[in-house]
Amino acid sequence: NQPFDPERQLSVWTSTLRRSIQTAEQIPCSQVLRWRALDELEAGLCDGLTYAEVEAKFPREYEARKADKLRYRYPRGES
């Protein structure tokens, strides 16, 4: 029985986002696999904003997301 060798036996799955790929590339493994399904949701009008900015610019949206995060859909975004 051979000891576990991550550089031969470990696959790391990552989103297609640059920061995710860069992080995964630092892990000793046999391969880094990119999968678009792991990408973040498209946040529509709120894309690129912090939660504080969303709260300031879109207070109703902020409260709606806070009330039901699992079913909330960003304006012009995906759920």
mmJSON file of the N, C-alpha and C atoms, coordinates in Angstrom:
{"data_MODEL":{"atom_site":{
"group_PDB":["ATOM","ATOM","ATOM","ATOM","ATOM","ATOM","ATOM","ATOM","ATOM","ATOM","ATOM","ATOM","ATOM","ATOM","ATOM","ATOM","ATOM","ATOM","ATOM","ATOM","ATOM","ATOM","ATOM","ATOM","ATOM","ATOM","ATOM","ATOM","ATOM","ATOM","ATOM","ATOM","ATOM","ATOM","ATOM","ATOM","ATOM","ATOM","ATOM","ATOM","ATOM","ATOM","ATOM","ATOM","ATOM","ATOM","ATOM","ATOM","ATOM","ATOM","ATOM","ATOM","ATOM","ATOM","ATOM","ATOM","ATOM","ATOM","ATOM","ATOM","ATOM","ATOM","ATOM","ATOM","ATOM","ATOM","ATOM","ATOM","ATOM","ATOM","ATOM","ATOM","ATOM","ATOM","ATOM","ATOM","ATOM","ATOM","ATOM","ATOM","ATOM","ATOM","ATOM","ATOM","ATOM","ATOM","ATOM","ATOM","ATOM","ATOM","ATOM","ATOM","ATOM","ATOM","ATOM","ATOM","ATOM","ATOM","ATOM","ATOM","ATOM","ATOM","ATOM","ATOM","ATOM","ATOM","ATOM","ATOM","ATOM","ATOM","ATOM","ATOM","ATOM","ATOM","ATOM","ATOM","ATOM","ATOM","ATOM","ATOM","ATOM","ATOM","ATOM","ATOM","ATOM","ATOM","ATOM","ATOM","ATOM","ATOM","ATOM","ATOM","ATOM","ATOM","ATOM","ATOM","ATOM","ATOM","ATOM","ATOM","ATOM","ATOM","ATOM","ATOM","ATOM","ATOM","ATOM","ATOM","ATOM","ATOM","ATOM","ATOM","ATOM","ATOM","ATOM","ATOM","ATOM","ATOM","ATOM","ATOM","ATOM","ATOM","ATOM","ATOM","ATOM","ATOM","ATOM","ATOM","ATOM","ATOM","ATOM","ATOM","ATOM","ATOM","ATOM","ATOM","ATOM","ATOM","ATOM","ATOM","ATOM","ATOM","ATOM","ATOM","ATOM","ATOM","ATOM","ATOM","ATOM","ATOM","ATOM","ATOM","ATOM","ATOM","ATOM","ATOM","ATOM","ATOM","ATOM","ATOM","ATOM","ATOM","ATOM","ATOM","ATOM","ATOM","ATOM","ATOM","ATOM","ATOM","ATOM","ATOM","ATOM","ATOM","ATOM","ATOM","ATOM","ATOM","ATOM","ATOM","ATOM","ATOM","ATOM","ATOM","ATOM","ATOM","ATOM","ATOM","ATOM","ATOM","ATOM","ATOM","ATOM","ATOM","ATOM","ATOM","ATOM"],
"id":[1,2,3,4,5,6,7,8,9,10,11,12,13,14,15,16,17,18,19,20,21,22,23,24,25,26,27,28,29,30,31,32,33,34,35,36,37,38,39,40,41,42,43,44,45,46,47,48,49,50,51,52,53,54,55,56,57,58,59,60,61,62,63,64,65,66,67,68,69,70,71,72,73,74,75,76,77,78,79,80,81,82,83,84,85,86,87,88,89,90,91,92,93,94,95,96,97,98,99,100,101,102,103,104,105,106,107,108,109,110,111,112,113,114,115,116,117,118,119,120,121,122,123,124,125,126,127,128,129,130,131,132,133,134,135,136,137,138,139,140,141,142,143,144,145,146,147,148,149,150,151,152,153,154,155,156,157,158,159,160,161,162,163,164,165,166,167,168,169,170,171,172,173,174,175,176,177,178,179,180,181,182,183,184,185,186,187,188,189,190,191,192,193,194,195,196,197,198,199,200,201,202,203,204,205,206,207,208,209,210,211,212,213,214,215,216,217,218,219,220,221,222,223,224,225,226,227,228,229,230,231,232,233,234,235,236,237],
"type_symbol":["N","C","C","N","C","C","N","C","C","N","C","C","N","C","C","N","C","C","N","C","C","N","C","C","N","C","C","N","C","C","N","C","C","N","C","C","N","C","C","N","C","C","N","C","C","N","C","C","N","C","C","N","C","C","N","C","C","N","C","C","N","C","C","N","C","C","N","C","C","N","C","C","N","C","C","N","C","C","N","C","C","N","C","C","N","C","C","N","C","C","N","C","C","N","C","C","N","C","C","N","C","C","N","C","C","N","C","C","N","C","C","N","C","C","N","C","C","N","C","C","N","C","C","N","C","C","N","C","C","N","C","C","N","C","C","N","C","C","N","C","C","N","C","C","N","C","C","N","C","C","N","C","C","N","C","C","N","C","C","N","C","C","N","C","C","N","C","C","N","C","C","N","C","C","N","C","C","N","C","C","N","C","C","N","C","C","N","C","C","N","C","C","N","C","C","N","C","C","N","C","C","N","C","C","N","C","C","N","C","C","N","C","C","N","C","C","N","C","C","N","C","C","N","C","C","N","C","C","N","C","C","N","C","C","N","C","C"],
"label_atom_id":["N","CA","C","N","CA","C","N","CA","C","N","CA","C","N","CA","C","N","CA","C","N","CA","C","N","CA","C","N","CA","C","N","CA","C","N","CA","C","N","CA","C","N","CA","C","N","CA","C","N","CA","C","N","CA","C","N","CA","C","N","CA","C","N","CA","C","N","CA","C","N","CA","C","N","CA","C","N","CA","C","N","CA","C","N","CA","C","N","CA","C","N","CA","C","N","CA","C","N","CA","C","N","CA","C","N","CA","C","N","CA","C","N","CA","C","N","CA","C","N","CA","C","N","CA","C","N","CA","C","N","CA","C","N","CA","C","N","CA","C","N","CA","C","N","CA","C","N","CA","C","N","CA","C","N","CA","C","N","CA","C","N","CA","C","N","CA","C","N","CA","C","N","CA","C","N","CA","C","N","CA","C","N","CA","C","N","CA","C","N","CA","C","N","CA","C","N","CA","C","N","CA","C","N","CA","C","N","CA","C","N","CA","C","N","CA","C","N","CA","C","N","CA","C","N","CA","C","N","CA","C","N","CA","C","N","CA","C","N","CA","C","N","CA","C","N","CA","C","N","CA","C","N","CA","C","N","CA","C","N","CA","C","N","CA","C","N","CA","C","N","CA","C","N","CA","C"],
"label_alt_id":[null,null,null,null,null,null,null,null,null,null,null,null,null,null,null,null,null,null,null,null,null,null,null,null,null,null,null,null,null,null,null,null,null,null,null,null,null,null,null,null,null,null,null,null,null,null,null,null,null,null,null,null,null,null,null,null,null,null,null,null,null,null,null,null,null,null,null,null,null,null,null,null,null,null,null,null,null,null,null,null,null,null,null,null,null,null,null,null,null,null,null,null,null,null,null,null,null,null,null,null,null,null,null,null,null,null,null,null,null,null,null,null,null,null,null,null,null,null,null,null,null,null,null,null,null,null,null,null,null,null,null,null,null,null,null,null,null,null,null,null,null,null,null,null,null,null,null,null,null,null,null,null,null,null,null,null,null,null,null,null,null,null,null,null,null,null,null,null,null,null,null,null,null,null,null,null,null,null,null,null,null,null,null,null,null,null,null,null,null,null,null,null,null,null,null,null,null,null,null,null,null,null,null,null,null,null,null,null,null,null,null,null,null,null,null,null,null,null,null,null,null,null,null,null,null,null,null,null,null,null,null,null,null,null,null,null,null],
"label_comp_id":["ASN","ASN","ASN","GLN","GLN","GLN","PRO","PRO","PRO","PHE","PHE","PHE","ASP","ASP","ASP","PRO","PRO","PRO","GLU","GLU","GLU","ARG","ARG","ARG","GLN","GLN","GLN","LEU","LEU","LEU","SER","SER","SER","VAL","VAL","VAL","TRP","TRP","TRP","THR","THR","THR","SER","SER","SER","THR","THR","THR","LEU","LEU","LEU","ARG","ARG","ARG","ARG","ARG","ARG","SER","SER","SER","ILE","ILE","ILE","GLN","GLN","GLN","THR","THR","THR","ALA","ALA","ALA","GLU","GLU","GLU","GLN","GLN","GLN","ILE","ILE","ILE","PRO","PRO","PRO","CYS","CYS","CYS","SER","SER","SER","GLN","GLN","GLN","VAL","VAL","VAL","LEU","LEU","LEU","ARG","ARG","ARG","TRP","TRP","TRP","ARG","ARG","ARG","ALA","ALA","ALA","LEU","LEU","LEU","ASP","ASP","ASP","GLU","GLU","GLU","LEU","LEU","LEU","GLU","GLU","GLU","ALA","ALA","ALA","GLY","GLY","GLY","LEU","LEU","LEU","CYS","CYS","CYS","ASP","ASP","ASP","GLY","GLY","GLY","LEU","LEU","LEU","THR","THR","THR","TYR","TYR","TYR","ALA","ALA","ALA","GLU","GLU","GLU","VAL","VAL","VAL","GLU","GLU","GLU","ALA","ALA","ALA","LYS","LYS","LYS","PHE","PHE","PHE","PRO","PRO","PRO","ARG","ARG","ARG","GLU","GLU","GLU","TYR","TYR","TYR","GLU","GLU","GLU","ALA","ALA","ALA","ARG","ARG","ARG","LYS","LYS","LYS","ALA","ALA","ALA","ASP","ASP","ASP","LYS","LYS","LYS","LEU","LEU","LEU","ARG","ARG","ARG","TYR","TYR","TYR","ARG","ARG","ARG","TYR","TYR","TYR","PRO","PRO","PRO","ARG","ARG","ARG","GLY","GLY","GLY","GLU","GLU","GLU","SER","SER","SER"],
"label_asym_id":["A","A","A","A","A","A","A","A","A","A","A","A","A","A","A","A","A","A","A","A","A","A","A","A","A","A","A","A","A","A","A","A","A","A","A","A","A","A","A","A","A","A","A","A","A","A","A","A","A","A","A","A","A","A","A","A","A","A","A","A","A","A","A","A","A","A","A","A","A","A","A","A","A","A","A","A","A","A","A","A","A","A","A","A","A","A","A","A","A","A","A","A","A","A","A","A","A","A","A","A","A","A","A","A","A","A","A","A","A","A","A","A","A","A","A","A","A","A","A","A","A","A","A","A","A","A","A","A","A","A","A","A","A","A","A","A","A","A","A","A","A","A","A","A","A","A","A","A","A","A","A","A","A","A","A","A","A","A","A","A","A","A","A","A","A","A","A","A","A","A","A","A","A","A","A","A","A","A","A","A","A","A","A","A","A","A","A","A","A","A","A","A","A","A","A","A","A","A","A","A","A","A","A","A","A","A","A","A","A","A","A","A","A","A","A","A","A","A","A","A","A","A","A","A","A","A","A","A","A","A","A","A","A","A","A","A","A"],
"label_entity_id":["1","1","1","1","1","1","1","1","1","1","1","1","1","1","1","1","1","1","1","1","1","1","1","1","1","1","1","1","1","1","1","1","1","1","1","1","1","1","1","1","1","1","1","1","1","1","1","1","1","1","1","1","1","1","1","1","1","1","1","1","1","1","1","1","1","1","1","1","1","1","1","1","1","1","1","1","1","1","1","1","1","1","1","1","1","1","1","1","1","1","1","1","1","1","1","1","1","1","1","1","1","1","1","1","1","1","1","1","1","1","1","1","1","1","1","1","1","1","1","1","1","1","1","1","1","1","1","1","1","1","1","1","1","1","1","1","1","1","1","1","1","1","1","1","1","1","1","1","1","1","1","1","1","1","1","1","1","1","1","1","1","1","1","1","1","1","1","1","1","1","1","1","1","1","1","1","1","1","1","1","1","1","1","1","1","1","1","1","1","1","1","1","1","1","1","1","1","1","1","1","1","1","1","1","1","1","1","1","1","1","1","1","1","1","1","1","1","1","1","1","1","1","1","1","1","1","1","1","1","1","1","1","1","1","1","1","1"],
"label_seq_id":[1,1,1,2,2,2,3,3,3,4,4,4,5,5,5,6,6,6,7,7,7,8,8,8,9,9,9,10,10,10,11,11,11,12,12,12,13,13,13,14,14,14,15,15,15,16,16,16,17,17,17,18,18,18,19,19,19,20,20,20,21,21,21,22,22,22,23,23,23,24,24,24,25,25,25,26,26,26,27,27,27,28,28,28,29,29,29,30,30,30,31,31,31,32,32,32,33,33,33,34,34,34,35,35,35,36,36,36,37,37,37,38,38,38,39,39,39,40,40,40,41,41,41,42,42,42,43,43,43,44,44,44,45,45,45,46,46,46,47,47,47,48,48,48,49,49,49,50,50,50,51,51,51,52,52,52,53,53,53,54,54,54,55,55,55,56,56,56,57,57,57,58,58,58,59,59,59,60,60,60,61,61,61,62,62,62,63,63,63,64,64,64,65,65,65,66,66,66,67,67,67,68,68,68,69,69,69,70,70,70,71,71,71,72,72,72,73,73,73,74,74,74,75,75,75,76,76,76,77,77,77,78,78,78,79,79,79],
"pdbx_PDB_ins_code":[null,null,null,null,null,null,null,null,null,null,null,null,null,null,null,null,null,null,null,null,null,null,null,null,null,null,null,null,null,null,null,null,null,null,null,null,null,null,null,null,null,null,null,null,null,null,null,null,null,null,null,null,null,null,null,null,null,null,null,null,null,null,null,null,null,null,null,null,null,null,null,null,null,null,null,null,null,null,null,null,null,null,null,null,null,null,null,null,null,null,null,null,null,null,null,null,null,null,null,null,null,null,null,null,null,null,null,null,null,null,null,null,null,null,null,null,null,null,null,null,null,null,null,null,null,null,null,null,null,null,null,null,null,null,null,null,null,null,null,null,null,null,null,null,null,null,null,null,null,null,null,null,null,null,null,null,null,null,null,null,null,null,null,null,null,null,null,null,null,null,null,null,null,null,null,null,null,null,null,null,null,null,null,null,null,null,null,null,null,null,null,null,null,null,null,null,null,null,null,null,null,null,null,null,null,null,null,null,null,null,null,null,null,null,null,null,null,null,null,null,null,null,null,null,null,null,null,null,null,null,null,null,null,null,null,null,null],
"Cartn_x":[0.834,0.0,0.883,0.785,1.604,1.034,1.885,1.381,0.729,-0.214,-0.922,0.04,0.036,0.888,-0.01,-0.245,-1.164,-0.763,0.531,0.963,0.654,0.276,-0.105,-1.568,-2.184,-3.507,-4.589,-4.281,-5.25,-5.636,-6.936,-7.468,-8.167,-7.924,-8.552,-9.51,-10.776,-11.803,-11.909,-12.007,-12.083,-13.07,-13.525,-14.35,-13.44,-13.99,-13.177,-12.698,-12.96,-12.523,-11.029,-10.343,-8.888,-8.396,-9.024,-8.539,-8.679,-9.706,-9.913,-8.847,-8.571,-7.547,-6.173,-5.863,-4.568,-4.397,-5.457,-5.394,-5.177,-5.943,-5.842,-4.455,-3.829,-2.503,-1.423,-1.711,-0.75,-0.828,-1.806,-2.005,-1.268,-0.404,0.265,-0.774,-0.912,-1.909,-1.536,-2.25,-1.972,-2.624,-3.756,-4.417,-5.369,-5.53,-6.507,-7.562,-8.803,-9.903,-10.818,-11.086,-11.95,-13.366,-14.326,-15.725,-16.579,-17.175,-17.948,-19.115,-19.668,-20.789,-20.403,-19.108,-18.657,-18.492,-18.675,-18.573,-19.666,-19.42,-20.407,-21.622,-22.727,-23.931,-23.705,-24.355,-24.356,-25.248,-24.696,-25.436,-26.134,-26.215,-26.968,-26.536,-27.51,-27.224,-26.295,-26.205,-25.384,-23.998,-23.703,-22.426,-21.262,-20.299,-19.105,-19.258,-20.47,-20.69,-20.495,-20.038,-19.984,-21.399,-21.615,-22.946,-23.295,-22.295,-22.539,-22.983,-22.376,-22.769,-24.167,-24.488,-25.841,-26.851,-26.534,-27.446,-27.669,-26.616,-26.727,-27.455,-27.145,-27.712,-29.065,-29.261,-30.482,-31.023,-31.489,-31.905,-33.024,-33.961,-35.046,-34.495,-33.572,-32.956,-32.141,-31.435,-30.638,-31.528,-32.644,-33.562,-34.228,-34.577,-35.208,-34.246,-32.987,-31.99,-31.769,-31.703,-31.489,-32.648,-33.867,-35.057,-35.163,-34.658,-34.795,-33.638,-32.464,-31.242,-31.297,-31.914,-31.915,-32.79,-33.817,-34.709,-34.608,-33.746,-33.614,-32.965,-33.405,-32.801,-32.408,-31.141,-30.667,-31.368,-31.636,-32.238,-31.328,-31.887,-31.143,-30.034,-30.158,-29.17,-29.816,-29.09,-29.639,-29.892,-30.759,-31.092,-30.334],
"Cartn_y":[-1.182,0.0,1.252,2.051,3.252,4.418,5.278,6.479,7.417,8.198,9.141,10.188,10.366,11.342,12.335,13.537,14.48,14.891,14.91,15.317,14.268,13.067,12.022,11.628,11.878,11.327,12.353,13.639,14.641,15.549,15.67,16.627,17.739,18.969,20.119,20.75,20.879,21.516,22.981,23.858,25.287,25.931,27.125,27.886,28.41,29.158,29.735,31.139,31.578,32.91,32.905,33.967,34.047,33.809,34.452,34.301,32.863,32.176,30.781,29.888,30.128,29.356,29.594,30.849,31.169,30.484,30.413,29.725,28.23,27.644,26.207,25.815,26.687,26.382,26.303,26.786,26.728,25.401,24.593,23.313,22.209,21.461,20.355,19.312,19.1,18.154,17.69,16.684,16.163,17.0,17.636,18.473,19.465,20.616,21.622,21.641,21.35,21.282,22.479,23.197,24.379,23.984,24.405,24.06,25.309,25.767,27.017,26.99,25.835,25.72,26.179,26.249,26.71,28.232,28.913,30.375,30.991,32.202,32.914,33.272,33.541,33.983,35.349,35.591,36.907,37.805,38.874,39.734,40.902,40.874,41.896,43.31,44.159,45.556,45.711,44.702,44.771,44.168,43.705,43.051,43.982,43.483,44.249,45.141,45.226,46.063,45.256,45.93,45.292,45.275,44.503,44.499,45.883,46.607,47.967,48.889,48.735,49.545,49.18,47.892,47.464,48.061,48.024,48.582,50.076,50.806,52.248,52.583,51.852,52.163,51.506,50.326,49.554,49.013,49.9,49.443,48.397,48.507,47.514,46.151,46.152,44.889,44.275,45.12,44.645,43.94,44.566,43.986,42.714,42.702,41.514,40.329,40.562,39.488,39.008,39.956,39.617,38.774,39.062,38.353,36.926,36.697,35.37,35.115,34.929,34.796,33.632,32.527,31.346,31.502,32.312,32.482,33.857,34.69,36.046,36.025,36.922,37.087,38.541,38.787,40.138,40.731,42.05,42.682,42.497,41.962,41.661,40.642,39.86,38.83,37.469,36.489,35.144,34.759,33.77,33.347,32.096],
"Cartn_z":[0.0,0.0,0.0,-1.046,-1.209,-0.4,0.143,0.82,-0.197,0.279,-0.585,-1.131,-2.425,-3.096,-3.829,-3.259,-3.881,-5.293,-5.573,-6.908,-7.966,-7.534,-8.482,-8.356,-7.189,-6.918,-6.583,-6.591,-6.184,-7.346,-7.579,-8.557,-7.778,-8.175,-7.534,-8.533,-8.122,-8.947,-8.556,-9.546,-9.296,-10.27,-9.911,-10.845,-11.956,-12.873,-13.952,-13.601,-12.38,-11.958,-11.65,-12.076,-11.964,-10.547,-9.566,-8.177,-7.691,-8.156,-7.773,-8.411,-9.662,-10.374,-9.754,-9.439,-8.841,-7.491,-6.727,-5.434,-5.64,-6.544,-6.797,-7.305,-8.073,-8.617,-7.533,-6.342,-5.241,-4.478,-4.802,-4.106,-4.862,-4.201,-4.88,-5.297,-6.588,-7.077,-8.48,-8.963,-10.29,-11.385,-11.059,-12.061,-11.404,-12.062,-11.664,-12.761,-12.367,-13.318,-13.137,-14.207,-14.143,-14.543,-13.728,-13.998,-13.822,-14.907,-14.914,-13.913,-13.641,-12.701,-11.293,-10.996,-9.684,-9.615,-10.749,-10.757,-9.892,-9.439,-8.641,-9.495,-8.824,-9.521,-10.146,-11.264,-11.894,-11.052,-10.518,-9.602,-10.294,-11.614,-12.344,-11.997,-11.621,-11.308,-10.108,-9.291,-8.075,-8.275,-9.472,-9.731,-9.419,-8.681,-8.345,-7.123,-6.559,-5.384,-4.108,-3.063,-1.752,-1.186,-0.125,0.501,1.044,1.539,2.039,0.902,-0.263,-1.418,-1.911,-1.889,-2.27,-1.306,-0.023,0.983,0.752,0.389,0.164,-1.141,-2.221,-3.541,-3.798,-3.234,-3.469,-2.147,-1.249,0.076,0.058,-0.87,-0.951,-1.362,-2.301,-2.744,-1.612,-0.888,0.238,1.258,1.59,2.574,2.04,0.749,0.161,0.187,-0.141,-0.108,1.323,2.244,3.654,4.195,3.74,4.225,3.682,2.464,1.85,0.882,1.444,0.642,-0.344,0.038,-0.835,-2.07,-1.998,-3.154,-3.8,-3.277,-3.808,-5.189,-6.054,-7.371,-7.542,-7.88,-8.11,-9.339,-9.334,-10.52,-11.733,-12.799,-14.033,-13.811,-12.752,-12.437,-12.422,-11.905,-11.833,-10.394,-10.22,-8.875,-8.51],
"occupancy":[1.0,1.0,1.0,1.0,1.0,1.0,1.0,1.0,1.0,1.0,1.0,1.0,1.0,1.0,1.0,1.0,1.0,1.0,1.0,1.0,1.0,1.0,1.0,1.0,1.0,1.0,1.0,1.0,1.0,1.0,1.0,1.0,1.0,1.0,1.0,1.0,1.0,1.0,1.0,1.0,1.0,1.0,1.0,1.0,1.0,1.0,1.0,1.0,1.0,1.0,1.0,1.0,1.0,1.0,1.0,1.0,1.0,1.0,1.0,1.0,1.0,1.0,1.0,1.0,1.0,1.0,1.0,1.0,1.0,1.0,1.0,1.0,1.0,1.0,1.0,1.0,1.0,1.0,1.0,1.0,1.0,1.0,1.0,1.0,1.0,1.0,1.0,1.0,1.0,1.0,1.0,1.0,1.0,1.0,1.0,1.0,1.0,1.0,1.0,1.0,1.0,1.0,1.0,1.0,1.0,1.0,1.0,1.0,1.0,1.0,1.0,1.0,1.0,1.0,1.0,1.0,1.0,1.0,1.0,1.0,1.0,1.0,1.0,1.0,1.0,1.0,1.0,1.0,1.0,1.0,1.0,1.0,1.0,1.0,1.0,1.0,1.0,1.0,1.0,1.0,1.0,1.0,1.0,1.0,1.0,1.0,1.0,1.0,1.0,1.0,1.0,1.0,1.0,1.0,1.0,1.0,1.0,1.0,1.0,1.0,1.0,1.0,1.0,1.0,1.0,1.0,1.0,1.0,1.0,1.0,1.0,1.0,1.0,1.0,1.0,1.0,1.0,1.0,1.0,1.0,1.0,1.0,1.0,1.0,1.0,1.0,1.0,1.0,1.0,1.0,1.0,1.0,1.0,1.0,1.0,1.0,1.0,1.0,1.0,1.0,1.0,1.0,1.0,1.0,1.0,1.0,1.0,1.0,1.0,1.0,1.0,1.0,1.0,1.0,1.0,1.0,1.0,1.0,1.0,1.0,1.0,1.0,1.0,1.0,1.0,1.0,1.0,1.0,1.0,1.0,1.0,1.0,1.0,1.0,1.0,1.0,1.0],
"B_iso_or_equiv":[0.0,0.0,0.0,0.0,0.0,0.0,0.0,0.0,0.0,0.0,0.0,0.0,0.0,0.0,0.0,0.0,0.0,0.0,0.0,0.0,0.0,0.0,0.0,0.0,0.0,0.0,0.0,0.0,0.0,0.0,0.0,0.0,0.0,0.0,0.0,0.0,0.0,0.0,0.0,0.0,0.0,0.0,0.0,0.0,0.0,0.0,0.0,0.0,0.0,0.0,0.0,0.0,0.0,0.0,0.0,0.0,0.0,0.0,0.0,0.0,0.0,0.0,0.0,0.0,0.0,0.0,0.0,0.0,0.0,0.0,0.0,0.0,0.0,0.0,0.0,0.0,0.0,0.0,0.0,0.0,0.0,0.0,0.0,0.0,0.0,0.0,0.0,0.0,0.0,0.0,0.0,0.0,0.0,0.0,0.0,0.0,0.0,0.0,0.0,0.0,0.0,0.0,0.0,0.0,0.0,0.0,0.0,0.0,0.0,0.0,0.0,0.0,0.0,0.0,0.0,0.0,0.0,0.0,0.0,0.0,0.0,0.0,0.0,0.0,0.0,0.0,0.0,0.0,0.0,0.0,0.0,0.0,0.0,0.0,0.0,0.0,0.0,0.0,0.0,0.0,0.0,0.0,0.0,0.0,0.0,0.0,0.0,0.0,0.0,0.0,0.0,0.0,0.0,0.0,0.0,0.0,0.0,0.0,0.0,0.0,0.0,0.0,0.0,0.0,0.0,0.0,0.0,0.0,0.0,0.0,0.0,0.0,0.0,0.0,0.0,0.0,0.0,0.0,0.0,0.0,0.0,0.0,0.0,0.0,0.0,0.0,0.0,0.0,0.0,0.0,0.0,0.0,0.0,0.0,0.0,0.0,0.0,0.0,0.0,0.0,0.0,0.0,0.0,0.0,0.0,0.0,0.0,0.0,0.0,0.0,0.0,0.0,0.0,0.0,0.0,0.0,0.0,0.0,0.0,0.0,0.0,0.0,0.0,0.0,0.0,0.0,0.0,0.0,0.0,0.0,0.0,0.0,0.0,0.0,0.0,0.0,0.0],
"pdbx_formal_charge":[null,null,null,null,null,null,null,null,null,null,null,null,null,null,null,null,null,null,null,null,null,null,null,null,null,null,null,null,null,null,null,null,null,null,null,null,null,null,null,null,null,null,null,null,null,null,null,null,null,null,null,null,null,null,null,null,null,null,null,null,null,null,null,null,null,null,null,null,null,null,null,null,null,null,null,null,null,null,null,null,null,null,null,null,null,null,null,null,null,null,null,null,null,null,null,null,null,null,null,null,null,null,null,null,null,null,null,null,null,null,null,null,null,null,null,null,null,null,null,null,null,null,null,null,null,null,null,null,null,null,null,null,null,null,null,null,null,null,null,null,null,null,null,null,null,null,null,null,null,null,null,null,null,null,null,null,null,null,null,null,null,null,null,null,null,null,null,null,null,null,null,null,null,null,null,null,null,null,null,null,null,null,null,null,null,null,null,null,null,null,null,null,null,null,null,null,null,null,null,null,null,null,null,null,null,null,null,null,null,null,null,null,null,null,null,null,null,null,null,null,null,null,null,null,null,null,null,null,null,null,null,null,null,null,null,null,null],
"auth_seq_id":[1,1,1,2,2,2,3,3,3,4,4,4,5,5,5,6,6,6,7,7,7,8,8,8,9,9,9,10,10,10,11,11,11,12,12,12,13,13,13,14,14,14,15,15,15,16,16,16,17,17,17,18,18,18,19,19,19,20,20,20,21,21,21,22,22,22,23,23,23,24,24,24,25,25,25,26,26,26,27,27,27,28,28,28,29,29,29,30,30,30,31,31,31,32,32,32,33,33,33,34,34,34,35,35,35,36,36,36,37,37,37,38,38,38,39,39,39,40,40,40,41,41,41,42,42,42,43,43,43,44,44,44,45,45,45,46,46,46,47,47,47,48,48,48,49,49,49,50,50,50,51,51,51,52,52,52,53,53,53,54,54,54,55,55,55,56,56,56,57,57,57,58,58,58,59,59,59,60,60,60,61,61,61,62,62,62,63,63,63,64,64,64,65,65,65,66,66,66,67,67,67,68,68,68,69,69,69,70,70,70,71,71,71,72,72,72,73,73,73,74,74,74,75,75,75,76,76,76,77,77,77,78,78,78,79,79,79],
"auth_comp_id":["ASN","ASN","ASN","GLN","GLN","GLN","PRO","PRO","PRO","PHE","PHE","PHE","ASP","ASP","ASP","PRO","PRO","PRO","GLU","GLU","GLU","ARG","ARG","ARG","GLN","GLN","GLN","LEU","LEU","LEU","SER","SER","SER","VAL","VAL","VAL","TRP","TRP","TRP","THR","THR","THR","SER","SER","SER","THR","THR","THR","LEU","LEU","LEU","ARG","ARG","ARG","ARG","ARG","ARG","SER","SER","SER","ILE","ILE","ILE","GLN","GLN","GLN","THR","THR","THR","ALA","ALA","ALA","GLU","GLU","GLU","GLN","GLN","GLN","ILE","ILE","ILE","PRO","PRO","PRO","CYS","CYS","CYS","SER","SER","SER","GLN","GLN","GLN","VAL","VAL","VAL","LEU","LEU","LEU","ARG","ARG","ARG","TRP","TRP","TRP","ARG","ARG","ARG","ALA","ALA","ALA","LEU","LEU","LEU","ASP","ASP","ASP","GLU","GLU","GLU","LEU","LEU","LEU","GLU","GLU","GLU","ALA","ALA","ALA","GLY","GLY","GLY","LEU","LEU","LEU","CYS","CYS","CYS","ASP","ASP","ASP","GLY","GLY","GLY","LEU","LEU","LEU","THR","THR","THR","TYR","TYR","TYR","ALA","ALA","ALA","GLU","GLU","GLU","VAL","VAL","VAL","GLU","GLU","GLU","ALA","ALA","ALA","LYS","LYS","LYS","PHE","PHE","PHE","PRO","PRO","PRO","ARG","ARG","ARG","GLU","GLU","GLU","TYR","TYR","TYR","GLU","GLU","GLU","ALA","ALA","ALA","ARG","ARG","ARG","LYS","LYS","LYS","ALA","ALA","ALA","ASP","ASP","ASP","LYS","LYS","LYS","LEU","LEU","LEU","ARG","ARG","ARG","TYR","TYR","TYR","ARG","ARG","ARG","TYR","TYR","TYR","PRO","PRO","PRO","ARG","ARG","ARG","GLY","GLY","GLY","GLU","GLU","GLU","SER","SER","SER"],
"auth_asym_id":["A","A","A","A","A","A","A","A","A","A","A","A","A","A","A","A","A","A","A","A","A","A","A","A","A","A","A","A","A","A","A","A","A","A","A","A","A","A","A","A","A","A","A","A","A","A","A","A","A","A","A","A","A","A","A","A","A","A","A","A","A","A","A","A","A","A","A","A","A","A","A","A","A","A","A","A","A","A","A","A","A","A","A","A","A","A","A","A","A","A","A","A","A","A","A","A","A","A","A","A","A","A","A","A","A","A","A","A","A","A","A","A","A","A","A","A","A","A","A","A","A","A","A","A","A","A","A","A","A","A","A","A","A","A","A","A","A","A","A","A","A","A","A","A","A","A","A","A","A","A","A","A","A","A","A","A","A","A","A","A","A","A","A","A","A","A","A","A","A","A","A","A","A","A","A","A","A","A","A","A","A","A","A","A","A","A","A","A","A","A","A","A","A","A","A","A","A","A","A","A","A","A","A","A","A","A","A","A","A","A","A","A","A","A","A","A","A","A","A","A","A","A","A","A","A","A","A","A","A","A","A","A","A","A","A","A","A"],
"auth_atom_id":["N","CA","C","N","CA","C","N","CA","C","N","CA","C","N","CA","C","N","CA","C","N","CA","C","N","CA","C","N","CA","C","N","CA","C","N","CA","C","N","CA","C","N","CA","C","N","CA","C","N","CA","C","N","CA","C","N","CA","C","N","CA","C","N","CA","C","N","CA","C","N","CA","C","N","CA","C","N","CA","C","N","CA","C","N","CA","C","N","CA","C","N","CA","C","N","CA","C","N","CA","C","N","CA","C","N","CA","C","N","CA","C","N","CA","C","N","CA","C","N","CA","C","N","CA","C","N","CA","C","N","CA","C","N","CA","C","N","CA","C","N","CA","C","N","CA","C","N","CA","C","N","CA","C","N","CA","C","N","CA","C","N","CA","C","N","CA","C","N","CA","C","N","CA","C","N","CA","C","N","CA","C","N","CA","C","N","CA","C","N","CA","C","N","CA","C","N","CA","C","N","CA","C","N","CA","C","N","CA","C","N","CA","C","N","CA","C","N","CA","C","N","CA","C","N","CA","C","N","CA","C","N","CA","C","N","CA","C","N","CA","C","N","CA","C","N","CA","C","N","CA","C","N","CA","C","N","CA","C","N","CA","C","N","CA","C","N","CA","C","N","CA","C","N","CA","C"],
"pdbx_PDB_model_num":[1,1,1,1,1,1,1,1,1,1,1,1,1,1,1,1,1,1,1,1,1,1,1,1,1,1,1,1,1,1,1,1,1,1,1,1,1,1,1,1,1,1,1,1,1,1,1,1,1,1,1,1,1,1,1,1,1,1,1,1,1,1,1,1,1,1,1,1,1,1,1,1,1,1,1,1,1,1,1,1,1,1,1,1,1,1,1,1,1,1,1,1,1,1,1,1,1,1,1,1,1,1,1,1,1,1,1,1,1,1,1,1,1,1,1,1,1,1,1,1,1,1,1,1,1,1,1,1,1,1,1,1,1,1,1,1,1,1,1,1,1,1,1,1,1,1,1,1,1,1,1,1,1,1,1,1,1,1,1,1,1,1,1,1,1,1,1,1,1,1,1,1,1,1,1,1,1,1,1,1,1,1,1,1,1,1,1,1,1,1,1,1,1,1,1,1,1,1,1,1,1,1,1,1,1,1,1,1,1,1,1,1,1,1,1,1,1,1,1,1,1,1,1,1,1,1,1,1,1,1,1,1,1,1,1,1,1]
}}}
